[in-house]
């Protein structure tokens, strides 16, 4: 695993000595130096470091101020910082630990002690990073539909709750599109459920490709999808829905020696900030519009005014 260390000390000889000791043990693949706390802080903001070794007494920005600056930036919290101090003062060491240091080493330091302390905190940092990645993966899995990769119904409802509150607070507008694949039962009956799953996945990808970065697409259930369009009025929502409809209509699906296409129907509903629409009402209006689109012959978009 590639790891990097940042050594902050106003003494070039001490920085070189620390690097040589750590390099000989193969703990890090990247070594970065800074002459003072300010330069070290700037480096952390622009580059990655798994461990920081920081002198306590330095010109311009000392170790205490450096720690305070790091603690003020949420993205930097969690990086282990080991203080290097030539002052054998217990109160200074305690203060350093209280303001964010994870450990300290007194100069002149023993190389073996330096390596041992760095190894401990590097291992802790790696374990924390692995745990963070695992938690992020669990969160992603909990809000993602396993078949399509779109958001799932749970995340959709949470998003709608937040967006409707924002609409009412900012007097903006929100549009909702409910999409259904036309005659999907016939696809399953004719080509099988595995092919039907592939159709659902492909339609989901086509929906995503037609949206903006901040729009939300979710699988509502079965062959139904919901698209949330923030700051979008009904006219723009209609255009977005029709882009999706045309894109899906042009797709060709191949199953064995046979090919086929599918179409979609969609219902659109918009909520302005002065309307007292809750989630259930918004979804019902869009669903009613979808039902009307199907009653009118499918492969079309209907807006619920």
Secondary structure, DSSP 8 states (H G I E B T S, - for coil): ---EEEEE-S-HHHHHHHHHHHHHHT--SEEEEESSHHHHHHHHHHS--SEEEEESS-SSS-HHHHHHHHHT-GGGTT-EEEEEES---HHHHHHHHHTT-SEEEESS--HHHHHHHHHHHHHHHHHHHHHHHHHHHHHHHHHB-TTTSSB-HHHHHHHHHHHHHHHHHHT-EEEEEEEEETTHHHHHHHH-HHHHHHHHHHHHHHHHHTS-TT-EEEEEETTEEEEEEET--HHHHHHHHHHHHHHHHT--EEETTEEE---EEEEEEEEETTS---HHHHHHHHHHHHHHHHHTTSS-EEEE-
